[in-house]
């Protein structure tokens, strides 16, 4: 396919001179600089000295500590015809030396437009990742054109530019909306591939080529390490196929609650307490957002029935003399009555398992109740307890085993929502292959 490349080793842009203007504090300032873009996709600016007056204004517009820093805009061009523009330039330093007044700038996001020596036959969009590992995958057919995921089969650092996803238009002129639609599809693939990767996938660069112009957008950021990847790097094609077909089948990306849950689970940390709490937050958000509509209320008995019960309980509390010395608590207890009809997480999961035909292996005992009890202890006391009480029994806590249980639940729900069936990595009792059966 067009635009498929291996991880670059040479600079993306050797040192090149640019001239342009910076807009800050409602004024424009001339600027000249040398730009270098290394193979890591990071932009390095070496700005020429500026006038003392401009230096004073720019430094004054940088904002105050504790407040959000103001971002400047930049428009510039090189003699070779390359254009660099950004609405997200920050002043990261200033100084004075023998050559004059200097500023140091950085770009959170910037767009570099370059003329191509050889025009491309069809428009193409490519999203790069950091630290992604994947064997060579064949293209997947989509209505927007062939799509392909690529990566490094060998080990790479979490911050290395490695792999991505590319789509090529089906025709030379796919229409004005093709780029926006292709971008939405790649965003969906980006989200899903974080599950395969086992961690957040930072996207440092997006390339769009059309005709004789290539537009490269750079994003600042760092890569994230892989933790509990769901698929072997040599066997990702079935998942990639299911992910693309899911987008086609749904007419777009999956609901926001699914994406939000995976974002919660992929928060990088070295604290097991935070690993577990974020996984449980992801799980509850995922369960509550994906219950069948008939069960969305999350109540044990219908609200119309419970309304009668609540009225009776309210009358008992109103008539009770036991609370005479604790009058402020009477109304508080009445407010708590509604909580007894809330469906516990264990029941919600059972409904979800049955509705979506999710295998309940490894979750037929007290696993969910134990995980909920551990989550509550961590939130209230800030540390992992040695034991939690289940049915008046003190059960020992293995926090890593429970982190894996929570992640496994999320993985099964997400895979089922995507429409995947097949082999994936399960980490319960040590990593091994597990097969998710097809929906029947």
Secondary structure, DSSP 4 states (H G I P E B T S, - for coil): -TT--PPP-S-SEEEEEEEEEEEETTEEEEEEEEEEE-TT--EEEEEPPB-HHHHHHHHHTT--TTSPPPPEEEEEE-TTS-EEEEEEEEEEEEEEETTEEEEEEEEEEEEEEEE-SS--SS-EEEEEEES-B------B--TT--EEEE-BSS---TTSEEEEEEEE-SSS---TTHHHHHHHHHHHHHHHHHHHHTS-----EEEEEETTEEEEEEE--------S-SS-TT--HHHHHHHHHHHHHHTSPPPHHHHHHHHHHT---S-HHHHHHHHHHHHHHHHHHHS-GGGTT-BSS-HHHHHHHHHHHHHHHHH-STTGGGHHHHHHHHHHGGGGGBPPHHHHHHHHHHHHT---TT-SSSHHHHHHHHHHHHHHHSS--SEEEETTEEEE--HHHHHHHHHHHHHHHHHHHHT--EEEEE-TTS-EEEEEPPP-
